[in-house]
Amino acid sequence: MKPALGIVLVCLGLPPAFVLVSGASHYRDNRTTARLEVAGDSREYVVHVPAGYDGSKPVPLVLSLHGAGTWPSLQKNLSGWNAVADTNNFIVAYPGGAGVAFKVFSGRDLQLLVALIDKLQSQFNIDHDRIYVNGLSNGGGTSYALSCVISDRIAAVGAVGPAITMSADMCPDADPVPVVVFHGTADTFTPYEGGKVWIAPKPFPDIREWIGNWARRNHCASTTRESQAAAGVTRIEYENCEESVVLYKIAQGGHTWPGGMPLPEWFVGETNDSINATELMWSFFKDRSLRH
């Protein structure tokens, strides 16, 4: 009952213009985007192909995963990945989790996400060495899990306020994967310092402890280098890593996408506009490719 109530409250709290834009976008996208069928399971997804794509040379692929209780076109509008894709000529896809109107990712969706990558590679000229995944909340946690399952295919990961439901030892033998994370200190859905919240059955980990585990996966030193990225934003980077590990700590930031479309502050907290998480992610992603 509580998760359902939370979904209703989120929808009631969204600004009317946002609801209208997202609703129209959801209708349009669902008319023009194929569904993926795997072992009798079906998922919708939205794909954006930039105008500059002509198929003559391989381009990167970015998957952006929505938070629990939302849907692909909302993630598209919230994050603004399409504009970055148009400027930098890459394809971006927004997979949908399980559910009819309000969708959630779980462990069973990892197989579907792998199948989606395969399908997009068969349809477009995708650079196999430059596939990236990111997401908000549940989508961020699922991005982490996907990097464990196919670490040999994911060139880098990004996460915003990730909801981590899988243990740090889920992928002890996985290859190191670069990661950039954004997390607000006033996030009440996935608390920066971890803990039990009403939306999840188990406590979330402390974000510094979790990112430290990823740093060990990437064979980093235990030391970090901190700098002021922007007003209210501290950039924390682990040193001497085999693959980069970066955390943007956002003072008083809520469960929101920095620089993205704002959500109702009374419910999810403050949206920091001094940085743009999508642009910073792409800057982090673009020069990283799989090693051979």
BAFI-3210 file (N, C-alpha, C; in Angstrom, 3 decimals, decimal comma, padded with zeros to 6 digits):
// residues 292
n [1|2|3|4|5|6|7|8|9|10|11|12|13|14|15|16|17|18|19|20|21|22|23|24|25|26|27|28|29|30|31|32|33|34|35|36|37|38|39|40|41|42|43|44|45|46|47|48|49|50|51|52|53|54|55|56|57|58|59|60|61|62|63|64|65|66|67|68|69|70|71|72|73|74|75|76|77|78|79|80|81|82|83|84|85|86|87|88|89|90|91|92|93|94|95|96|97|98|99|100|101|102|103|104|105|106|107|108|109|110|111|112|113|114|115|116|117|118|119|120|121|122|123|124|125|126|127|128|129|130|131|132|133|134|135|136|137|138|139|140|141|142|143|144|145|146|147|148|149|150|151|152|153|154|155|156|157|158|159|160|161|162|163|164|165|166|167|168|169|170|171|172|173|174|175|176|177|178|179|180|181|182|183|184|185|186|187|188|189|190|191|192|193|194|195|196|197|198|199|200|201|202|203|204|205|206|207|208|209|210|211|212|213|214|215|216|217|218|219|220|221|222|223|224|225|226|227|228|229|230|231|232|233|234|235|236|237|238|239|240|241|242|243|244|245|246|247|248|249|250|251|252|253|254|255|256|257|258|259|260|261|262|263|264|265|266|267|268|269|270|271|272|273|274|275|276|277|278|279|280|281|282|283|284|285|286|287|288|289|290|291|292]
n.u [000,820|001,939|004,050|002,326|000,788|002,790|003,406|000,998|001,020|003,294|002,418|000,229|001,574|003,081|003,845|001,216|001,818|004,023|002,927|001,142|002,913|004,537|002,577|001,566|003,915|004,396|002,219|002,715|005,268|004,705|003,189|005,002|007,174|008,744|007,996|009,698|010,146|010,819|011,268|008,506|007,973|007,232|008,269|008,087|009,857|011,624|013,193|015,648|016,898|019,475|019,386|021,661|022,526|023,458|024,062|026,468|028,774|029,893|028,100|027,887|025,902|023,493|021,803|019,095|017,591|014,463|013,099|011,539|008,043|007,575|007,988|009,238|009,132|008,919|011,399|012,934|012,126|012,765|015,557|016,738|018,321|018,009|018,638|021,385|022,230|021,579|023,357|025,817|025,728|024,783|022,950|020,136|018,365|015,390|014,496|011,619|010,386|008,745|005,153|002,047|001,094|002,725|006,018|008,529|011,878|013,447|015,443|014,837|014,634|017,124|017,955|016,246|017,158|019,689|018,901|017,652|019,810|021,108|019,156|019,043|021,616|021,412|019,734|020,799|023,873|025,851|028,499|030,248|032,035|031,343|029,060|026,802|025,284|022,757|020,832|017,994|017,420|015,682|016,315|018,999|020,133|019,616|021,203|023,729|023,553|023,328|025,837|027,322|026,441|027,000|029,694|031,646|030,614|029,656|030,696|030,773|029,143|026,429|024,770|021,995|021,009|020,944|018,981|019,916|019,585|020,811|023,465|026,878|028,651|027,695|028,923|031,705|033,615|033,424|034,453|036,365|034,508|034,032|032,506|030,149|028,539|025,715|024,503|022,240|022,481|020,219|018,403|015,540|014,457|016,381|018,564|021,524|023,289|022,433|020,091|016,832|013,885|010,457|009,748|011,057|011,786|014,140|017,021|018,770|022,172|024,853|025,919|028,596|029,937|029,042|029,988|032,625|033,006|032,676|034,921|036,902|036,355|037,219|039,891|041,053|042,988|042,632|042,395|040,988|040,295|039,143|037,097|035,624|032,925|030,821|028,437|027,486|028,136|030,219|032,935|034,085|036,724|038,136|041,497|044,200|042,966|042,057|039,901|037,870|036,294|033,837|032,173|029,561|028,732|025,901|024,982|022,229|020,677|017,874|015,840|016,319|017,013|019,923|020,053|018,084|014,603|012,590|011,102|008,284|009,172|008,253|007,840|009,927|012,209|014,934|015,998|019,112|020,558|023,030|024,753|024,686|023,570|023,304|024,872|027,367|027,634|027,802|030,201|031,879|031,426|032,114|034,810|035,482|035,945|035,539|038,160|040,505]
n.v [-001,205|001,235|001,890|002,199|004,364|006,285|006,553|007,636|010,077|011,279|011,635|013,340|015,517|016,498|019,223|020,709|021,356|019,768|017,204|017,196|017,489|015,204|013,223|013,534|013,018|010,400|009,083|009,586|008,409|005,749|005,062|005,005|003,431|000,274|-002,840|-005,043|-008,495|-011,180|-014,438|-014,761|-012,507|-009,016|-005,745|-002,196|000,358|003,398|004,976|007,262|008,628|010,520|013,369|013,547|010,977|008,556|005,984|005,291|005,092|003,660|004,496|005,698|004,110|004,932|003,887|004,893|004,652|004,709|005,877|003,973|003,430|005,234|006,029|005,399|007,772|009,829|009,727|010,444|013,142|014,212|013,902|014,972|013,785|013,522|015,967|016,181|013,916|014,636|016,730|015,449|013,214|010,430|007,428|007,148|005,232|004,474|002,262|000,417|-000,595|-003,329|-003,457|-001,687|001,131|002,449|001,813|-000,648|-001,700|-004,877|-007,711|-009,605|-008,141|-007,734|-009,577|-008,821|-006,239|-006,776|-008,134|-006,030|-004,358|-006,046|-006,122|-003,433|-003,173|-004,767|-003,299|-000,769|000,981|000,426|001,316|-001,140|-000,963|001,225|001,443|002,643|002,987|004,361|005,798|006,824|006,552|003,642|002,935|003,686|001,907|-000,461|-000,070|-000,376|-003,129|-004,234|-003,655|-005,472|-007,910|-007,858|-006,868|-006,913|-005,637|-003,127|000,140|002,302|003,609|005,558|007,112|008,449|009,382|006,572|003,660|001,175|-002,150|-004,527|-006,555|-005,574|-007,556|-008,752|-008,848|-009,944|-010,948|-009,452|-007,345|-004,293|-001,259|002,006|004,586|007,172|009,030|010,740|012,296|013,506|015,163|015,556|013,705|011,944|009,595|007,754|007,721|009,650|008,858|006,335|003,762|002,753|003,243|004,074|003,255|000,955|-002,517|-003,233|-001,783|000,941|001,194|003,168|005,805|006,557|004,350|002,406|003,385|003,235|000,480|-000,018|001,306|-000,385|-002,583|-001,506|-001,382|000,811|003,218|003,827|006,450|009,728|012,482|015,690|018,323|021,533|021,460|023,044|025,512|024,373|021,771|019,028|017,427|014,191|012,122|008,954|007,854|006,717|004,654|001,677|001,880|004,791|006,266|008,310|010,616|012,892|014,943|016,420|019,153|019,459|018,469|016,854|013,943|013,920|014,942|016,458|019,600|018,849|018,489|019,971|018,356|018,121|020,022|019,872|017,234|015,525|016,950|019,351|020,474|020,666|023,178|024,052|022,368|020,099|016,986|015,206|016,287|016,242|013,504|012,631|013,842|012,379|009,791|009,866|009,612|007,111|003,726|000,191|-001,984|-004,023]
n.w [000,000|000,776|-001,190|-003,400|-002,572|-002,499|-005,219|-006,173|-004,799|-005,893|-008,524|-008,113|-007,185|-009,265|-011,437|-013,396|-016,120|-016,576|-016,293|-018,472|-020,654|-020,299|-020,428|-023,062|-024,436|-023,628|-024,811|-027,553|-027,850|-027,223|-029,408|-031,428|-030,816|-030,626|-028,913|-026,668|-026,627|-024,589|-023,742|-023,278|-021,803|-021,827|-022,703|-022,915|-024,731|-025,405|-028,097|-029,161|-032,034|-033,265|-035,499|-036,996|-037,428|-039,775|-040,249|-041,387|-039,908|-036,779|-033,791|-030,373|-027,760|-025,378|-022,540|-020,585|-017,537|-015,920|-012,722|-010,036|-010,338|-012,351|-015,853|-019,236|-020,995|-019,170|-017,909|-020,087|-020,489|-018,012|-017,753|-020,083|-022,037|-024,813|-026,115|-025,626|-026,975|-029,609|-030,065|-029,838|-031,406|-030,796|-029,993|-027,891|-025,540|-023,754|-021,572|-020,334|-017,149|-015,370|-015,345|-015,892|-016,042|-014,134|-013,620|-012,653|-012,127|-011,761|-010,685|-012,641|-014,915|-015,960|-017,905|-019,948|-020,488|-021,476|-023,770|-025,079|-025,696|-027,499|-029,520|-030,372|-031,338|-033,556|-035,136|-035,505|-036,293|-033,974|-031,830|-030,435|-028,377|-026,956|-025,111|-022,806|-019,569|-017,483|-014,768|-012,724|-009,260|-008,674|-011,281|-011,329|-009,475|-010,853|-013,072|-011,956|-011,283|-013,848|-014,848|-013,466|-014,433|-017,200|-017,472|-019,358|-021,517|-020,949|-021,024|-019,275|-016,327|-015,039|-012,285|-010,532|-007,402|-006,597|-005,962|-004,123|-004,068|-004,238|-003,038|-002,276|-002,896|-005,112|-007,588|-007,522|-009,278|-011,521|-014,258|-013,800|-013,983|-015,132|-013,142|-012,452|-010,031|-008,690|-005,844|-003,480|-000,321|001,154|000,383|000,814|-000,009|-000,951|001,247|001,780|003,780|004,134|005,314|006,615|004,790|003,995|001,423|000,674|001,342|002,643|004,324|002,734|001,540|002,992|000,978|000,576|001,565|-000,208|-002,702|-002,134|-002,087|-004,796|-005,687|-004,715|-006,299|-008,690|-008,285|-006,941|-005,031|-001,483|-000,943|-001,600|-003,831|-003,423|-004,718|-005,430|-007,376|-008,225|-007,067|-003,982|-004,613|-004,297|-005,724|-005,652|-006,106|-006,490|-006,070|-008,200|-009,731|-011,568|-013,245|-013,495|-010,604|-009,501|-007,428|-007,079|-004,605|-003,415|-001,764|000,315|-001,701|-003,244|-004,020|-006,900|-010,338|-011,044|-012,606|-014,312|-015,400|-012,999|-010,173|-007,860|-005,137|-002,511|-002,118|-003,177|-002,702|-003,120|-006,343|-007,705|-009,632|-010,326|-011,550|-014,364|-014,537|-016,693|-018,783|-017,524|-017,113|-019,790|-020,539|-018,926|-019,922|-022,705|-023,544|-022,793|-023,400|-024,036|-023,061|-024,899]
ca.u [000,000|002,752|004,582|001,243|000,461|003,861|003,228|-000,127|001,439|004,190|001,609|-000,564|002,440|003,745|003,254|000,299|002,473|004,891|002,058|000,634|004,014|004,925|001,491|001,566|005,130|004,203|001,294|003,411|006,337|004,140|002,680|006,073|008,286|008,442|008,116|010,672|009,596|011,847|010,760|007,126|007,858|007,179|008,585|008,149|011,037|011,636|014,519|015,863|017,988|019,761|019,247|022,952|022,848|023,175|024,415|027,726|029,830|029,343|027,857|027,648|024,550|023,242|020,531|018,743|016,536|013,608|012,903|010,372|006,757|007,431|007,919|010,341|009,098|009,193|012,858|013,431|011,885|013,450|017,012|017,201|019,360|017,844|019,370|022,810|022,434|021,545|024,586|027,012|025,489|024,702|021,583|019,754|017,166|014,779|013,722|010,570|010,324|007,496|003,985|001,255|001,258|003,861|006,897|009,608|012,888|013,877|016,495|014,390|014,730|018,491|017,957|015,559|018,027|020,710|018,241|017,414|021,087|021,300|018,209|019,459|022,822|021,014|018,976|021,589|025,316|026,280|029,882|030,173|032,944|030,888|027,695|026,762|023,979|022,572|019,446|017,595|016,802|015,603|017,060|020,420|020,505|019,593|022,394|024,820|023,397|023,622|027,290|027,863|026,047|027,698|030,777|032,468|029,936|029,311|031,918|030,713|027,843|026,080|023,614|021,510|020,243|020,645|018,345|020,732|018,909|021,648|024,644|028,119|029,380|026,961|029,780|033,116|034,496|033,149|035,519|036,192|033,706|033,994|031,198|029,961|027,321|025,234|023,619|021,942|022,582|018,881|017,548|014,797|014,046|017,586|019,377|022,969|023,956|021,820|019,066|015,530|012,831|009,193|009,529|011,813|011,712|015,423|017,747|019,721|023,523|025,494|026,414|030,062|030,377|028,761|030,896|033,927|033,048|032,918|036,323|037,696|036,147|038,008|041,284|041,488|043,544|041,575|042,389|040,157|040,622|037,905|037,142|034,323|032,515|029,895|027,819|026,828|028,463|031,589|033,344|034,956|037,264|039,104|042,798|044,957|042,016|042,150|038,823|037,507|035,154|033,603|030,911|029,192|027,938|025,115|024,497|020,784|019,997|016,825|015,775|016,048|018,049|020,544|020,001|016,994|013,290|012,333|009,943|007,742|010,145|007,636|007,807|011,202|013,332|015,483|016,747|020,268|020,734|024,375|025,373|023,757|024,048|023,362|026,051|028,552|027,729|028,311|031,631|032,543|031,281|032,473|036,188|035,707|035,506|036,004|039,536|040,576]
ca.v [000,000|002,448|002,277|002,684|005,708|007,175|006,810|008,564|011,392|011,848|012,085|014,498|016,662|016,983|020,413|020,366|021,415|018,597|016,051|017,271|017,216|013,804|012,393|013,592|012,341|008,971|008,606|009,620|007,422|004,409|004,789|004,949|002,632|-001,154|-003,535|-006,128|-009,742|-012,145|-015,561|-014,505|-011,237|-007,907|-004,426|-001,097|001,206|004,559|005,190|008,535|008,592|011,921|013,705|013,367|009,565|008,075|004,572|005,054|004,759|003,284|005,561|005,170|003,855|005,233|003,469|005,684|003,904|005,537|005,497|003,132|004,118|006,176|005,408|005,835|009,146|010,752|009,755|011,228|014,561|014,590|013,913|015,782|013,100|013,679|017,149|015,851|012,953|015,366|017,520|014,600|012,133|009,060|006,931|006,966|004,418|004,547|001,033|000,443|-001,715|-004,092|-002,702|-001,107|002,591|002,833|000,675|-000,911|-002,657|-005,870|-008,571|-010,321|-007,255|-007,676|-010,333|-008,004|-005,121|-007,334|-008,399|-004,742|-003,949|-006,893|-005,705|-002,137|-003,397|-005,364|-002,313|000,434|000,790|000,775|001,044|-002,146|-000,587|002,469|001,292|003,234|002,857|005,259|005,828|007,503|005,769|002,235|002,808|003,762|000,633|-001,474|000,169|-001,044|-004,572|-004,591|-003,593|-006,703|-009,041|-007,771|-005,893|-006,952|-004,917|-001,779|000,943|003,186|003,685|006,770|006,892|009,599|008,913|005,159|002,807|-000,032|-003,258|-005,709|-006,450|-005,168|-008,736|-009,346|-009,046|-009,932|-011,315|-008,604|-006,424|-002,905|-000,419|003,393|005,000|008,521|009,003|012,016|011,964|014,632|014,876|015,665|012,737|011,182|008,319|006,929|008,622|009,697|008,090|005,025|003,541|002,206|004,192|003,360|002,774|-000,266|-003,472|-003,347|-000,508|001,272|001,385|004,482|005,975|006,569|002,964|001,692|003,826|002,694|-000,904|000,042|001,685|-001,606|-003,357|-000,876|-001,420|002,169|003,456|004,205|007,907|010,458|013,881|016,452|019,662|022,182|021,410|024,155|025,921|023,304|020,451|018,570|016,301|013,284|011,132|008,016|007,997|005,562|003,601|001,040|002,589|005,936|006,261|009,713|010,910|014,293|015,104|017,633|019,655|019,709|017,966|015,880|012,754|014,649|014,881|017,790|020,277|018,319|019,052|019,883|017,660|018,895|020,093|019,496|015,777|014,862|017,785|020,408|020,145|021,538|023,625|024,570|021,406|019,321|015,608|014,563|016,773|015,738|012,076|012,435|014,199|011,232|008,626|009,953|009,200|005,783|002,595|-001,089|-002,377|-005,323]
ca.w [000,000|000,872|-002,494|-004,254|-002,109|-002,931|-006,648|-006,308|-004,325|-006,902|-009,668|-007,706|-006,935|-010,461|-012,028|-014,490|-017,431|-016,670|-016,519|-019,834|-021,582|-020,156|-020,920|-024,523|-024,889|-023,394|-025,848|-028,840|-027,848|-027,239|-030,750|-032,408|-030,337|-030,549|-027,637|-026,647|-026,101|-024,210|-022,954|-022,898|-021,083|-022,770|-022,157|-023,869|-024,640|-026,284|-028,693|-029,860|-033,010|-033,621|-036,914|-037,662|-037,641|-041,126|-040,313|-042,095|-038,955|-035,474|-032,818|-029,024|-027,278|-023,973|-021,946|-019,406|-016,860|-015,061|-011,337|-009,778|-010,335|-013,466|-017,167|-020,099|-021,507|-018,072|-017,776|-021,225|-020,227|-016,778|-017,899|-021,198|-022,810|-026,268|-026,600|-025,598|-028,057|-030,879|-030,177|-029,872|-032,363|-030,299|-029,815|-026,496|-025,379|-022,431|-021,341|-019,322|-016,230|-015,353|-014,912|-016,976|-016,069|-013,293|-013,882|-011,712|-012,558|-010,788|-011,205|-013,843|-016,075|-016,476|-019,156|-020,951|-020,853|-022,358|-025,050|-025,736|-026,283|-028,687|-030,557|-030,909|-032,131|-034,836|-035,908|-035,742|-036,315|-032,620|-031,451|-029,373|-027,289|-026,312|-024,607|-021,462|-018,918|-016,345|-014,331|-011,502|-008,191|-009,055|-012,526|-011,009|-008,876|-011,897|-013,904|-011,237|-011,435|-015,228|-015,021|-012,887|-015,279|-018,490|-017,323|-020,566|-022,589|-020,495|-020,970|-018,105|-015,664|-014,306|-011,405|-009,777|-006,256|-006,859|-004,955|-004,171|-003,405|-004,382|-002,177|-002,931|-003,355|-006,227|-008,764|-007,117|-010,382|-012,679|-014,660|-013,378|-014,876|-014,655|-012,637|-011,934|-009,226|-008,157|-004,718|-002,611|001,117|001,740|-000,302|001,817|-000,583|-000,853|002,071|001,530|004,839|004,190|006,317|006,229|004,435|003,793|000,058|000,394|002,449|003,330|004,377|001,683|002,080|002,991|-000,389|000,574|001,737|-001,448|-003,754|-001,731|-002,562|-006,247|-005,849|-004,542|-007,534|-009,749|-007,851|-006,593|-003,700|-000,533|-000,821|-002,559|-004,101|-003,421|-005,284|-005,526|-008,778|-008,448|-005,810|-003,252|-005,166|-004,081|-006,577|-004,916|-007,038|-005,925|-006,712|-008,703|-010,099|-012,869|-013,947|-012,664|-009,684|-009,156|-006,746|-006,881|-003,379|-003,628|-000,479|000,393|-002,887|-002,997|-004,871|-008,139|-011,378|-011,091|-013,893|-015,121|-015,152|-011,561|-009,627|-006,736|-004,050|-001,243|-001,995|-003,450|-002,298|-003,980|-007,567|-007,861|-011,012|-010,552|-012,466|-015,185|-014,404|-018,006|-019,502|-016,836|-017,422|-021,136|-020,509|-018,301|-020,793|-024,129|-023,820|-022,222|-024,224|-023,508|-023,395|-025,587]
c.u [000,855|003,401|003,511|000,848|001,518|003,740|002,118|000,283|002,383|003,387|000,794|000,310|003,147|003,067|002,381|000,966|003,350|004,075|001,555|001,714|004,388|003,845|001,438|002,764|004,988|003,296|001,995|004,468|005,787|003,564|003,817|007,225|007,875|008,544|009,128|010,040|010,739|011,219|009,352|006,908|007,965|007,480|008,532|009,474|010,908|013,054|014,560|017,096|018,265|019,682|020,537|023,319|022,494|023,574|025,749|028,885|029,206|029,184|027,647|026,165|024,493|021,869|020,286|017,485|015,780|013,589|011,652|009,103|006,593|007,523|008,972|010,296|009,287|010,704|013,491|013,302|012,669|014,938|017,521|018,270|019,222|018,651|020,870|023,140|022,458|022,844|025,802|026,862|025,645|023,231|021,311|018,438|016,706|013,932|012,650|010,640|008,988|006,362|003,286|001,485|002,522|004,792|008,056|010,562|013,211|014,943|016,105|014,515|016,134|018,601|017,308|016,424|019,155|020,126|017,964|018,695|021,340|020,408|018,639|020,730|022,489|020,313|019,801|023,078|025,893|027,747|029,855|031,056|032,473|029,393|027,684|025,362|023,922|021,118|019,261|017,007|016,839|016,373|018,560|020,919|020,551|020,774|023,620|024,748|023,739|025,129|027,973|027,628|026,813|028,795|031,691|031,826|029,604|030,584|031,949|029,276|027,669|024,853|023,292|020,634|019,936|020,007|019,024|020,046|019,702|022,953|025,893|028,906|028,673|027,884|031,262|034,079|034,281|034,339|035,290|035,416|033,710|032,593|031,240|028,589|027,007|024,264|023,474|021,990|021,230|017,889|016,852|014,299|015,192|018,618|020,875|023,729|023,324|020,720|017,760|014,552|011,600|009,006|010,216|011,777|012,993|016,124|018,638|021,098|023,920|026,168|027,939|030,617|030,181|029,723|032,324|034,085|033,295|034,376|037,245|037,559|037,038|039,475|041,854|042,254|042,399|041,443|041,524|040,672|039,313|038,118|035,722|033,926|031,652|029,308|027,075|027,148|029,948|031,855|034,371|035,417|038,286|040,383|043,357|044,062|042,401|041,088|038,225|036,268|034,975|032,226|030,733|028,244|027,233|024,493|023,021|020,025|018,988|016,935|015,390|017,234|018,679|020,550|018,878|015,678|012,939|011,052|009,460|008,655|009,555|007,684|009,179|012,415|013,839|016,208|017,881|020,463|022,120|025,217|024,278|024,276|024,208|024,603|027,342|028,737|028,318|029,791|032,459|032,537|032,112|033,879|036,511|035,144|036,081|037,447|039,503|041,829]
c.v [001,256|002,835|002,816|004,097|006,696|007,534|007,821|009,970|012,064|012,409|013,317|015,736|017,196|018,236|020,041|020,366|020,195|017,347|016,033|016,922|015,747|012,879|012,361|012,849|010,833|008,383|008,531|008,536|006,004|004,052|004,492|004,032|001,175|-001,671|-004,659|-007,344|-010,709|-013,196|-015,297|-013,239|-010,092|-006,592|-003,384|-000,358|002,317|004,727|006,550|008,402|010,020|012,142|013,452|011,921|009,150|006,615|004,266|004,703|004,462|004,492|004,935|004,934|004,160|004,682|004,317|005,099|004,790|005,043|004,657|003,979|005,132|005,397|006,028|007,291|010,177|010,867|010,567|012,723|015,060|014,801|014,820|015,115|013,332|014,842|016,874|014,864|013,645|016,126|016,645|013,344|010,737|008,701|006,742|006,197|004,477|003,288|001,243|-000,781|-002,427|-003,223|-002,070|000,394|003,014|001,637|000,585|-001,918|-003,614|-006,745|-009,302|-009,470|-007,199|-008,422|-009,536|-006,841|-005,595|-007,594|-007,103|-004,230|-004,744|-006,426|-004,386|-002,268|-004,010|-004,352|-001,103|000,079|001,303|000,418|000,104|-001,806|000,635|002,382|001,713|003,089|003,781|005,210|006,573|006,492|004,278|001,980|002,882|002,469|-000,484|-001,314|-000,489|-002,553|-005,023|-004,586|-004,813|-007,882|-009,040|-006,704|-005,864|-006,214|-003,477|-000,969|001,893|003,244|005,051|006,497|008,181|009,078|007,439|004,456|001,447|-001,132|-004,551|-005,509|-006,127|-006,362|-009,443|-009,657|-009,028|-010,218|-010,467|-007,709|-005,059|-002,119|001,004|003,773|006,452|008,565|010,408|011,695|013,178|014,250|014,960|014,752|011,875|009,838|007,314|007,758|008,506|008,844|006,714|004,927|003,050|003,336|003,394|002,780|001,444|-001,205|-003,586|-001,992|-000,310|001,477|002,859|004,662|005,993|005,151|002,179|002,089|003,372|001,245|-000,948|000,418|000,481|-002,509|-002,833|-000,711|-000,027|002,157|003,873|005,714|008,544|011,882|014,642|017,846|020,213|022,250|022,599|024,510|024,747|021,901|020,143|017,366|015,469|012,193|010,250|008,061|006,646|004,378|002,961|001,619|003,613|005,700|007,683|009,852|012,421|014,356|016,458|018,080|020,018|019,274|016,888|014,671|013,215|014,518|016,269|018,379|019,810|018,997|018,895|019,125|018,432|018,845|019,629|017,990|015,131|015,707|018,698|019,841|021,145|021,883|024,186|023,611|020,754|017,886|014,930|014,995|016,271|014,242|011,871|012,802|013,065|010,031|008,708|009,477|007,802|004,706|001,317|-001,344|-003,748|-006,058]
c.w [000,000|-000,452|-003,418|-003,879|-002,564|-004,387|-006,876|-005,902|-005,305|-008,059|-009,317|-007,543|-008,155|-010,988|-013,218|-015,858|-017,650|-016,980|-017,955|-020,848|-021,526|-020,691|-022,432|-025,097|-024,744|-024,470|-027,197|-028,919|-027,924|-028,601|-031,724|-032,000|-030,181|-029,118|-027,793|-025,987|-025,832|-023,311|-022,421|-022,109|-022,076|-022,056|-023,271|-023,693|-025,665|-026,806|-029,368|-030,745|-033,464|-035,128|-037,685|-037,935|-039,062|-041,322|-040,949|-041,170|-037,596|-034,559|-031,445|-028,761|-025,793|-023,593|-020,713|-018,784|-015,878|-013,621|-011,172|-009,756|-011,435|-014,776|-018,079|-020,537|-020,401|-017,853|-018,890|-020,943|-019,024|-017,005|-019,012|-022,048|-024,318|-026,826|-026,639|-026,722|-029,419|-031,112|-030,429|-030,732|-031,760|-030,112|-028,328|-026,446|-023,930|-022,214|-020,270|-018,433|-016,309|-014,840|-016,096|-017,068|-015,321|-013,176|-012,885|-012,334|-011,410|-011,439|-012,480|-015,094|-016,666|-017,808|-020,275|-021,401|-021,763|-023,743|-025,817|-026,390|-027,566|-029,839|-031,194|-031,735|-033,485|-035,741|-036,317|-035,742|-034,982|-032,430|-030,240|-028,181|-026,525|-025,990|-023,148|-020,880|-017,714|-015,920|-013,035|-010,526|-008,511|-010,361|-012,316|-010,392|-009,903|-012,852|-013,279|-011,449|-012,852|-015,478|-014,417|-013,825|-016,603|-018,426|-018,541|-021,734|-022,226|-020,299|-019,786|-017,607|-015,025|-013,454|-010,654|-008,643|-006,331|-005,664|-005,049|-003,375|-003,500|-003,635|-002,977|-003,455|-004,503|-007,404|-008,393|-008,255|-011,629|-012,989|-014,041|-014,425|-014,322|-014,203|-012,186|-011,278|-008,726|-007,014|-003,798|-001,141|001,810|001,023|000,746|001,285|-000,568|-000,080|001,797|002,543|005,026|005,236|005,721|005,932|004,027|002,408|-000,230|001,596|003,255|003,352|003,150|002,301|002,130|001,633|-000,444|000,743|000,439|-002,556|-003,443|-002,162|-004,064|-006,518|-005,660|-005,765|-008,655|-009,381|-007,602|-005,273|-002,777|-000,389|-001,905|-002,714|-004,228|-004,013|-005,343|-006,992|-009,160|-007,096|-005,177|-003,729|-004,966|-004,967|-005,818|-005,868|-006,337|-006,741|-007,154|-009,041|-011,433|-013,794|-012,990|-011,808|-009,168|-008,504|-006,661|-005,678|-003,443|-002,313|-000,576|-000,864|-002,536|-003,907|-006,270|-009,094|-011,503|-012,499|-014,785|-014,802|-013,673|-011,245|-008,404|-005,513|-002,727|-001,024|-002,150|-003,093|-003,399|-005,195|-007,724|-009,327|-011,287|-011,398|-013,300|-015,220|-015,768|-018,773|-018,856|-017,075|-018,809|-021,220|-019,920|-019,249|-022,062|-024,469|-023,281|-023,146|-023,626|-023,946|-024,066|-025,138]
res [m|k|p|a|l|g|i|v|l|v|c|l|g|l|p|p|a|f|v|l|v|s|g|a|s|h|y|r|d|n|r|t|t|a|r|l|e|v|a|g|d|s|r|e|y|v|v|h|v|p|a|g|y|d|g|s|k|p|v|p|l|v|l|s|l|h|g|a|g|t|w|p|s|l|q|k|n|l|s|g|w|n|a|v|a|d|t|n|n|f|i|v|a|y|p|g|g|a|g|v|a|f|k|v|f|s|g|r|d|l|q|l|l|v|a|l|i|d|k|l|q|s|q|f|n|i|d|h|d|r|i|y|v|n|g|l|s|n|g|g|g|t|s|y|a|l|s|c|v|i|s|d|r|i|a|a|v|g|a|v|g|p|a|i|t|m|s|a|d|m|c|p|d|a|d|p|v|p|v|v|v|f|h|g|t|a|d|t|f|t|p|y|e|g|g|k|v|w|i|a|p|k|p|f|p|d|i|r|e|w|i|g|n|w|a|r|r|n|h|c|a|s|t|t|r|e|s|q|a|a|a|g|v|t|r|i|e|y|e|n|c|e|e|s|v|v|l|y|k|i|a|q|g|g|h|t|w|p|g|g|m|p|l|p|e|w|f|v|g|e|t|n|d|s|i|n|a|t|e|l|m|w|s|f|f|k|d|r|s|l|r|h]
***
